[in-house]
Amino acid sequence: MSLAGLRLCEAAPPGGPRPPWSPAQETLLGLLAGLQQPPPPAEDVPGGFPAPTLGIGMDSCVIPLRHGGLSLVQTTDFFYPSVEDPYMQGRIACANVLSDLYAMGITECDNMLMLLSVSQKMSEEERDKIMPLMVKGFRDAAEEGGTSVTGGQTVYNPWIIIGGVATVVCQPSEFIMPENAVPGDVLVLTKPLGTQVAVNAHQWLDNPERWNKIKLVVSEEEVELAYQEAMYSMATLNRTAAGLMHTFNAHAATDITGFGILGHAQNLAKQQHNEVSFVIHNLPIIAKMAAITKACGNRFKLLHGTSPETSGGLLICLPREQAARFCAEIKSPKYGEGHQAWIIGIVEKGNRTARIIDKPRIIEDGAWPCSGVEQPAVRREPSDNDIVVSVHLSPGTFAVFMKQLPSNTMDDRGAVESRQ
Amino acid sequence: MSLAGLRLCEAAPPGGPRPPWSPAQETLLGLLAGLQQPPPPAEDVPGGFPAPTLGIGMDSCVIPLRHGGLSLVQTTDFFYPSVEDPYMQGRIACANVLSDLYAMGITECDNMLMLLSVSQKMSEEERDKIMPLMVKGFRDAAEEGGTSVTGGQTVYNPWIIIGGVATVVCQPSEFIMPENAVPGDVLVLTKPLGTQVAVNAHQWLDNPERWNKIKLVVSEEEVELAYQEAMYSMATLNRTAAGLMHTFNAHAATDITGFGILGHAQNLAKQQHNEVSFVIHNLPIIAKMAAITKACGNRFKLLHGTSPETSGGLLICLPREQAARFCAEIKSPKYGEGHQAWIIGIVEKGNRTARIIDKPRIIEDGAWPCSGVEQPAVRREPSDNDIVVSVHLSPGTFAVFMKQLPSNTMDDRGAVESRQ
């Protein structure tokens, strides 16, 4: 009776998009593929209709329960840190886990488990400063999502890992199966692309060889701003977008993570009942990240749509007449600051594929609002208010965790930390 | 509304029980402790009664759902490999995850997610041979538990990790809250202790310095047999015991894993509504493991009850008149071979603690039945039917994965592997 919704590898260690032992996603996919069961024949299913089925690579699994009409929807994800601020890293991990529920239009989460590994290469002091902040970030984001972390597991490992398991039991009306796009629909994206490019470019500020390759097209200040924008974008929940999927009658959606906008668009296209294809015309990208990717040759493949994102936006198929209203509504102050959406393409008749047109329009996005948080305009020396610690995250990667937030926020977190 | 059931660190990398960076469980516990929320006041709860609450260190979290009277029960665990056979390692990991549900008397599981990390130190050949077997072992054990693996996540990591998330939605009658022991109850244990000692002793066959310390009290053959017994014991589901908890009116239970029999008995004692304490008189131990632990001085603390176990048995508080019947019933052939249970102690009036008496009786257990599987009596050279591969699992640990099963089983698995 159980139906499939397998996750592929979307996490790669920090240190650049193509390390020598870069995961071969096809190989990992092969490991999971053997798990998938064929859907049960209709006569085995109460009511005679097959229950919802999700294919490999989609966001959550949907399990019909033994109890009247309810479904169990759940998802798991875990990550290696990609930003320097452990609190924000915790928020980002939680936002990314929840995003798989949001992609199905689910706005509630009944339970969150946290998966954590502490690096055994950290000193006691590093561990005691970094890990509680990461846990707090994760917990705060869960709270913002209306749920709590009630359990989890913590182990030691060479690398830090943070992730979780989000679970909800819901009525069929609470979720939108990602399979009903029709020709004429419009594709909407709710966060800008380029998060991984921004994170990498920011690491290159400390790597003269790499920095020399991009310094002609971008300033240090622009990289700092892009990194801040990426960090706050990744930490923003897709919950508002999930709610508006119902308001505006969305036909299908997915969230953009490790396979990039095109990879996830292709996965979504494959799931469709109707003979449709997705054509992407516009690429909203964090300001200057398109220039960096061009300066780096083929390294990032951002303009090809296959640059991995972390905690990206929802890609939603909406009826044509609803798309503009969706994009206007999501910016309403009643949902708080920081929400945006762009119409990026169309759904046409086709063979369940997705593509980006030859010369897509690049929409430079440089105005991610970060309410209440001071954004340092340039890289600075640590002050007394910073927690400055260093830790080897992976072979060859040296990350400095440095909190760059105002001291009042700092005190608040410090107090929480000491209570733990 | 969410209630707590936090897991502590129970996984340590292979290579002996006290590596130099051995996890300080208190520290990891501290990280999770900040997550725990106080239970909601009674007036916030439908019906006015507080919903079930589980404290830190118990086995699963129990979440009251928005849908009439149902509870979400779930648990997550992940592990570093401890046995050489990847197929058995997969079974053991799954048995250990499910065990947290079984400890609550739950016999069904609605969904299983698998968490997997592939070691990036493995060659392609090693990866392609080892990982599908581990996945198959995990999946087969899930199937034996009446559930399927419908999703999960796979990443690369320095070390192999395998684990999962088990979830069930159930009526209150389906689970037994671990908190109703009364003075006069009897403690029953459903698997022998000493799994980690057996796994370590087996590694020492290849470590002359370590082997010299124990060779006076144990033969190579005895270590091989103990290792086989430990492996099959760890791979056995506690599902039958969970079902019999209902039949024989169990008052509370937990499963024995990383904190050893005494650690988990203490955790369970703390959860009790009544003023009770647990006193352990008997220690059922895999044959010869008590002798090894004595020969090693304080290394294992097996006789102190704090030697970590992997996928251990259930420790169950049963009414006195039911305990012997429970132990007789679980051996019935109708549940298949391989099930045992021992009366190991009593529940008396006390202050919610647990202890082992001064000179506990050691019950040597050497008769774990492994139906249908040929047990090699002594370590042997690999044959053509073995998959022989080697992989560094952690700094200083070199494990040889070698399938030691008959060739007919082998062919079956090989075929499955090639289909993937």
HADDOCK unambig.tbl for C-alpha pairs under 7 A between the chains (distance, minus, plus):
assign (segid A and resid 2 and name CA) (segid B and resid 148 and name CA) 6.51 0.50 0.50
assign (segid A and resid 2 and name CA) (segid B and resid 150 and name CA) 6.67 0.50 0.50
assign (segid A and resid 3 and name CA) (segid B and resid 150 and name CA) 6.14 0.50 0.50
assign (segid A and resid 4 and name CA) (segid B and resid 150 and name CA) 4.70 0.50 0.50
assign (segid A and resid 4 and name CA) (segid B and resid 151 and name CA) 6.40 0.50 0.50
assign (segid A and resid 5 and name CA) (segid B and resid 150 and name CA) 6.13 0.50 0.50
assign (segid A and resid 5 and name CA) (segid B and resid 151 and name CA) 5.47 0.50 0.50
assign (segid A and resid 6 and name CA) (segid B and resid 150 and name CA) 6.32 0.50 0.50
assign (segid A and resid 6 and name CA) (segid B and resid 151 and name CA) 4.01 0.50 0.50
assign (segid A and resid 6 and name CA) (segid B and resid 152 and name CA) 5.95 0.50 0.50
assign (segid A and resid 7 and name CA) (segid B and resid 151 and name CA) 6.00 0.50 0.50
assign (segid A and resid 7 and name CA) (segid B and resid 152 and name CA) 5.56 0.50 0.50
assign (segid A and resid 7 and name CA) (segid B and resid 153 and name CA) 5.30 0.50 0.50
assign (segid A and resid 8 and name CA) (segid B and resid 153 and name CA) 6.00 0.50 0.50
assign (segid A and resid 8 and name CA) (segid B and resid 154 and name CA) 6.39 0.50 0.50
assign (segid A and resid 9 and name CA) (segid B and resid 153 and name CA) 6.12 0.50 0.50
assign (segid A and resid 9 and name CA) (segid B and resid 154 and name CA) 5.03 0.50 0.50
assign (segid A and resid 9 and name CA) (segid B and resid 155 and name CA) 5.35 0.50 0.50
assign (segid A and resid 11 and name CA) (segid B and resid 155 and name CA) 6.12 0.50 0.50
assign (segid A and resid 21 and name CA) (segid B and resid 120 and name CA) 6.77 0.50 0.50
assign (segid A and resid 23 and name CA) (segid B and resid 156 and name CA) 6.55 0.50 0.50
assign (segid A and resid 28 and name CA) (segid B and resid 154 and name CA) 6.43 0.50 0.50
assign (segid A and resid 30 and name CA) (segid B and resid 420 and name CA) 6.34 0.50 0.50
assign (segid A and resid 31 and name CA) (segid B and resid 132 and name CA) 5.98 0.50 0.50
assign (segid A and resid 34 and name CA) (segid B and resid 420 and name CA) 5.57 0.50 0.50
assign (segid A and resid 35 and name CA) (segid B and resid 149 and name CA) 6.47 0.50 0.50
assign (segid A and resid 35 and name CA) (segid B and resid 150 and name CA) 6.95 0.50 0.50
assign (segid A and resid 36 and name CA) (segid B and resid 150 and name CA) 6.63 0.50 0.50
assign (segid A and resid 61 and name CA) (segid B and resid 150 and name CA) 6.65 0.50 0.50
assign (segid A and resid 61 and name CA) (segid B and resid 151 and name CA) 6.52 0.50 0.50
assign (segid A and resid 76 and name CA) (segid B and resid 152 and name CA) 6.21 0.50 0.50
assign (segid A and resid 76 and name CA) (segid B and resid 153 and name CA) 6.68 0.50 0.50
assign (segid A and resid 77 and name CA) (segid B and resid 153 and name CA) 6.18 0.50 0.50
assign (segid A and resid 120 and name CA) (segid B and resid 21 and name CA) 6.72 0.50 0.50
assign (segid A and resid 132 and name CA) (segid B and resid 31 and name CA) 5.96 0.50 0.50
assign (segid A and resid 148 and name CA) (segid B and resid 2 and name CA) 6.55 0.50 0.50
assign (segid A and resid 149 and name CA) (segid B and resid 35 and name CA) 6.43 0.50 0.50
assign (segid A and resid 150 and name CA) (segid B and resid 2 and name CA) 6.68 0.50 0.50
assign (segid A and resid 150 and name CA) (segid B and resid 3 and name CA) 6.16 0.50 0.50
assign (segid A and resid 150 and name CA) (segid B and resid 4 and name CA) 4.73 0.50 0.50
assign (segid A and resid 150 and name CA) (segid B and resid 5 and name CA) 6.14 0.50 0.50
assign (segid A and resid 150 and name CA) (segid B and resid 6 and name CA) 6.30 0.50 0.50
assign (segid A and resid 150 and name CA) (segid B and resid 35 and name CA) 6.93 0.50 0.50
assign (segid A and resid 150 and name CA) (segid B and resid 36 and name CA) 6.60 0.50 0.50
assign (segid A and resid 150 and name CA) (segid B and resid 61 and name CA) 6.63 0.50 0.50
assign (segid A and resid 151 and name CA) (segid B and resid 4 and name CA) 6.42 0.50 0.50
assign (segid A and resid 151 and name CA) (segid B and resid 5 and name CA) 5.47 0.50 0.50
assign (segid A and resid 151 and name CA) (segid B and resid 6 and name CA) 3.99 0.50 0.50
assign (segid A and resid 151 and name CA) (segid B and resid 7 and name CA) 5.98 0.50 0.50
assign (segid A and resid 151 and name CA) (segid B and resid 61 and name CA) 6.52 0.50 0.50
assign (segid A and resid 152 and name CA) (segid B and resid 6 and name CA) 5.95 0.50 0.50
assign (segid A and resid 152 and name CA) (segid B and resid 7 and name CA) 5.55 0.50 0.50
assign (segid A and resid 152 and name CA) (segid B and resid 76 and name CA) 6.19 0.50 0.50
assign (segid A and resid 153 and name CA) (segid B and resid 7 and name CA) 5.29 0.50 0.50
assign (segid A and resid 153 and name CA) (segid B and resid 8 and name CA) 5.98 0.50 0.50
assign (segid A and resid 153 and name CA) (segid B and resid 9 and name CA) 6.09 0.50 0.50
assign (segid A and resid 153 and name CA) (segid B and resid 76 and name CA) 6.68 0.50 0.50
assign (segid A and resid 153 and name CA) (segid B and resid 77 and name CA) 6.16 0.50 0.50
assign (segid A and resid 154 and name CA) (segid B and resid 8 and name CA) 6.39 0.50 0.50
assign (segid A and resid 154 and name CA) (segid B and resid 9 and name CA) 5.01 0.50 0.50
assign (segid A and resid 154 and name CA) (segid B and resid 28 and name CA) 6.44 0.50 0.50
assign (segid A and resid 155 and name CA) (segid B and resid 9 and name CA) 5.34 0.50 0.50
assign (segid A and resid 155 and name CA) (segid B and resid 11 and name CA) 6.09 0.50 0.50
assign (segid A and resid 156 and name CA) (segid B and resid 23 and name CA) 6.56 0.50 0.50
assign (segid A and resid 158 and name CA) (segid B and resid 158 and name CA) 6.82 0.50 0.50
assign (segid A and resid 420 and name CA) (segid B and resid 30 and name CA) 6.35 0.50 0.50
assign (segid A and resid 420 and name CA) (segid B and resid 33 and name CA) 6.98 0.50 0.50
assign (segid A and resid 420 and name CA) (segid B and resid 34 and name CA) 5.36 0.50 0.50
